Each structure stands twice: as C-alpha cells, then as structure tokens.
Amino acid sequence: MGGITRDLATITDRLPDDGETVVASGFTEQPGGKGASAAVACYRLTRPNPKGLPQADDENGVRVRIVGAVGADEFGGPMKDNLLSCGVNVDGVRVIEGQATAVNNIILEKDSGANRIMQYPGAAYALESTEFVTPESLGGGVAPDLLISQLEIRRDTVEQALRTANRAEIEVMMKPSPAFFLLTPLYRMISHLIMNESEASLLSDCSPVDSENENGWSQIAEYFHNLGVNNVVITLGEKGAYYSNEGGASYVEAEKNCTVLDTSGAGYHYRDSFVGAYAASYIEQKQKGEWDIEAAVRYGCKAAARVIEHLGCLHKIPWADEVDAPRYAKDIEETQQLV
C-alpha cells in the first residue's frame, strides 16, 4: 500500500542555493513511487529473471499486489500498465477522476548523489480511511499475508489500514516515508519498521546519531521496541544497515563489490529496493517457518547495491538470480559516459 508516482528528475552539477538558478545537465522522466518500487522489488527478488519468456503465475510462489491510486490523466493508465508488465497485480489501484497522478520532483547533484525531493500526492490522497475496513481491502480484493506500507497516502488512511491488519492478524512492514508521526498505540501493530537515519532520529525524537555510534542506534531501536515493534532496521546508506530484534542487534556492511552508475539510486531508489528485498526474504523465510533478520538485511543491502549499478527506476531492480553478481563489471567507462 503506497505511492505510484511519476518521477521527474533534474540532474545538476550542484544543488542551487536559495533563490539561485543553475543550468541542469540532464533530465529524466520515469515511473516510480515508494509503493511501486517496493512492489516490483518484492516480485522480482522472489524469482529468477525470465529473460523475455512469458511469466507464469506461480501459485506456490510469492504473489504481489499493490493498493494505491492514480489520476485519470496521461500518467495514470501507463503507470498501471507498467506495474502489470512488471508482474504486480493492480486490482487494488483506483483511477481517480479529476485528480492528477502523484509526481515526485527530484533535483540530483550529479557527483555526490545529494538530492532534494518535493512530492505532490495528487490522487494518492483521495484514498479514504473508510475504504480499508476489511482484510480483503488491504490486498485489492485478497487478504494479504504481509502488508507493506509507506506514508505516501494520507496518514489517517494508513492508520486505519494498520488497525484492520491488526484485527485480522496480518503482519505489517512499515517504511515511514515521508516521515510523519503515527499515533503511539499503532506501533505495536507494526512487525517490521524500516527507516533511514533521518527518519529514525525524527520519529524517535532523539538527537541525530553518528553512523559509527552503535550505542546511539541501539537506543533508537530500543525506543521503538518499547512501543511494541518487534523488528527495527535502520538503513545507513554506504555504511550498510543496523538491525535489532529480540534475537540481538548488529550491523550489516554495505555491499562493497559494486560500481555506482546512477547516483539517484544511492538514496531514493536504493532504500525502496532495500525494503522490497527485505520483505521478499522475510516472506520466503516465513513459508519455511524460519526467521533470520540478519539474512534479510544482508539480502536488502545486496539487492539495493545492484540498483545503483544501472540506469532507470523500476526496471533496474534486479531479479533474484542477479543479486550476487555485479552487472557492470565491464565497460564501466562507456556506461559512466552515458550517465
């Protein structure tokens, strides 16, 4: 359950200062959204690349459905079609008349990967809390085994979805982005909370923590454990990720064997792909009656590293059989020149 957006990314040598105009060096327009990215990642990271062959509906495998909304505009229909072509069921995606499809306006600094994102939610904010009072409403007509949610739709709508999932004993994985405060009693309804550094500091009301300070991250994790969250993960970009649950806490280093070719992926799409990979690992482990959070975090770091080795958004997300091998070991200079 989350955003389906059109990403308008402007690439510049440096971010402009307040009131300044700079000439950009590039521009891309692609399908995106945290909900859409996580959905495609969940689908791809639970099966091998079909390499152009028809994708059979594996009744025994992991099936992914997305719940969200697009506008009745030039973006809405193609966005749904694109998700469908990526293997994601779109029965739960509403087309809202009189509303625009959500748009992310992204400014990227070419060399550093620093970015600024301004999101217009459009049709996503038309989804009402009253639409999500049954388990089936959480999966576009089918009660899910796991609900993944972001905060790209209205907060009260997300909070109602959490209550419905809790009553139906459906596990919830939450990526609180954009970072809005949730009602405190709702945290006990979240099984997995995945945040980046700034979200973790903001939502815990703790001071920003140095990435090297394990003690600081453990304090933040403990804050959310005390609210009832079982599994807490804090992504740390190039430093990897910190995780904590009742089995213990530790770090997983970021993947070292990769070449960054798309600096936008170093932040925005990197994190979304991490969530999808973590979820894919969790649901596959759950089917076997297992749970190793470190394995899920490690899989998330590896998959996210593959994303930044490729140009694009949804279509650069790797398949399960592509995670363990860098995709651009050769012709690096030629590809960087293309970037």
N, C-alpha and C positions, 0 to 999 in steps of 0.2 A: 504494500500500500504506500504510494508515494508519487513523486512528481514525474511527469512526462513533459519534457521541455524541448524547445529549440535553442541550441547553444550558439550564440553569436560571439565569436572570439576575435578580438583585435590584438595582434602581436606587435609589440613595440620594443625598441632598444632599451628604453627605461620608462617607468611609470611617470606620468606627468605630475608636477606639483600642483597645489591648489590654484585654480584659475589659469593654469598653463595649457596651451595647445601644443601637442607634438605630432609629428608625422609618423604614422604607423608603417611597419614594414611588411605586414601581412594581415589577412582576414580569412576566417573560415566560418562556415555555417553548417552545423551538423545536428543530428538528433542526440538528445542527452536527457538529463534528469537523474537524480539520485535513485528514484524508484525504478526507472527504466534500466539504468546501468546495473543495479543490483540484481534485477530480474534476469537480464541477459547473462550476467556472470554466473548466477545460480544454475541456469540451464546449461551453459557451455562447460562449466567446471565439474559437471557430473557425468560427462560423456565425451568420447573421442571425437575429433574433427571428422565429419562425414565426407570431407573433401569433394564437395559438389554433388554427392549422391543424395537421393531423397531421404529426409529424416523420418524414420519410422517412429510411431508413437509407442514408446516402450512402457507398457502397462505396469511393469515391475520396477521401473526406474523412477527418478525424481521428476515430477511434473511441476511446472512453474506457471503461475497465473499472476497477472498484475491487476490491481484495482486502482483506478485513478480517473482523470477526466482530461479531455482536450476540447478545444473550441471548434465550432463549425466554421473553420477558416481554411486558408490554403495549407496550413501546417497540420491540422488535426488528423485528417484522413491518412496522409502519408506516414504520420508518426505511428498510427495504429498498424498500418500495413507493414512498416519496418519491424516493429516488435514481433508481429506474427511471423515474418520471414526469419526472425532470429530464434523461433521456436517457442515463444512465450504466448500463452493463451490470453486473449484480450476481451473475453466476455465481460469482464468487470470494468472495462473502460467506457465511460459515458462520453457522448459528444454533446456539448452544451451549446444550444443556440444563443446567439447574442453575446458570447464570451470569446475572448481570444485564447489561443493555446499559450501556456506558460512560456516565458522567454528568459534565458539567462544571458545578460550582457557581461562578457568577460574581457578584462584587459590583462594581457600576459606580458611580463617582461622576459624577453627572449632568452637571455643567458642565464639568469638566476632562477627562472621559473616562478618568481613572485607574481601574485595575481590579485585582482580585485574583482568581485562578482556582485552584480546587482540583479536580483531576481524579481520579475513581475509574475505573480502566481496565476493571474487570469482565471481560466476555467477550473483550475485545481481548487480554488477557494469556493467554488459553487457546491462542492460536496458537503452535505449536511450531516450532522451527527445522527439524526433520526433515520438515516439510511443504513446504519450499521448496528442493528439491534439483534440480529440473528447470526449464528456461526457461519451460515452459508453466505451472508453478505460480505464476510471478510475475505472470501475467495472468488468473488464473481459468480456465485451460484453453487459453490462447493466449499464445505468446511475444510480449512487447511490444517495440516499437521504442524506447520510453523508459520507464524505471521511476522514478516519483516516490515518495519515501518520507519519512515523518516518524519520530519516535521515540515514537509513542503506543502501539505494541505493544512486546513485550519486546525488549530490546536484542540479545540473542543471536539472536533470530529475524530481526531486521533485518540483523545482521552476516552471517548465513547467506544471506539474500537478496542481499546485495552480492556475496558470493563466487560465487553461482550466476550472477548477471548478468554478472560479470566473465568467467567461463569461457565464457559464451555471447556475449560481446562486445555486451552490451546496455548502453546508456548509462544512467547513474543521476543523478538530480537529488535532492539531499538538503536537507531543511529540518530541522535538528537541534533539534526542539522536541517535548516538553520537552528541555532541554539536558542530555544525558548524554555522557560521554566515550566515543568509539569507539576501538577498537584502532588504533594509529597506522598499521600497514600497510594498513588498509582505505581510508584517504583517497585512495590512488592509484586506487581503483576508482570514485571519485565524479567525474563530469564537471562537475557544477554544484553548488556549495554556496551556499545562500541562507540568511542569518542576519540576525537583528536585532542591535542594538547590544550588548545584554547577552549574547546567545549568542556573538557574535564575541569579546568580551573574555574570557568564561569559558572557552570551548573552546580559545582560543589561549594561555591563561594569561598574557595581557597585562593591563596596568592599563587600567581604563575610559578611553575616549578621548572628548575633547570633540568633538561633532559637527562643529565648524568646523575641526577639525585633520585636514586631508587626509593629513598625514605619518603620523599615528597609524593611520589606516585602511589606508594603503599597507603599513605594517609588518605589520599583522594579515593582510592579503591575501597578502603575501609568505610569511608563516609557513605558510599553507595551500598556496600554490603549491609550496613546498619539500617538502611532504608528498605532492605529486602531483596536487592538484586543479587542473584547467585553468581553470575559470571561477569566480570568487568574487564574490558580491554581498552587500552589507550594507545592509539597509533602515534608513532613518533617520527614519521617521515623517514629520512635517510638513516635514522638510528634504530629503526625496527618498530617493535611494539612491546608494551608491558601488559601482562595479564595477571589476573588474580581470581581465585575461587576457593572453595573450602579445601581443595586438594593442595593448595600452595600458590605461590606467586613467583614470577621471574620475568626475564626479558627474552625476546627472540630477536636476534640481529636481523637487520635488513639484508636482502639478497645482495651479495657483492658482485656476482658474475652477470652483470647486465650493463648495457650501454644506453644512456639516456638520449633518446632522439626526439621525444616530444615533451617539452618542459611543462606543458599544461597538465600532463599526466602525473607530474611529480607532486601535485597537490590534489586537485579536484577529482579527476577520474581515478587516480591511484587509490584514494580512500573508498570510493564506491565499489571498486573491484575487490578491495580487501574484504568488504562486508559480504559481497556475493560469494567469495571463495570460502570465507569462514563459515557462512551458512551452508554451503554445499558440503563442506567437511562434516559439519555438525549433523546434518540430516542423514548423511550416509553412515556415520558412526551410530546414530540413534537406531537405524534399521538393524544394526548388528548388536544392539544392546550395550554399546560402548560409549565412553566419553573421555577424550584426552584433549583438553583445551590447548595444550601446547602444540599438538599436531595441527589443530585448526588454525591457530595463529601463524604457525610456520607456513602452512599452505596459503594463507592470506597474503603473507609477505612475498612469497614466491610468485603468486599469480599477479599481484599488483606490480611487481618488478617487470613482468613481461609486458604489461600495458604501456609502460613508458618507453619501450623499445620500438614502438610502432606509431604511425600517424593515424589520427582519427579518434572516434569516440566509442560507440557501441561495437563497431565492427573490429576494433583492435583488441577486444577482450579475448584472451586465449581459451582454447579448449583444454580438456583435462590432460590429453596426451602431449600438450605443448608447454606445460608448466615447468618441467625440469630442464628445458634446454633453451638458451638464449636464441632469439630468432634472427639476430643481426650480427652474427659473428664475422661475417664477410661484408665487403663493400660498404664499410661504415662511412668513409669519406663521401662517397657518392650520395648516400642517404641523408647525411647531415647537410650536404649542399642543397638537396631537395627541400629540407626543412627551412 
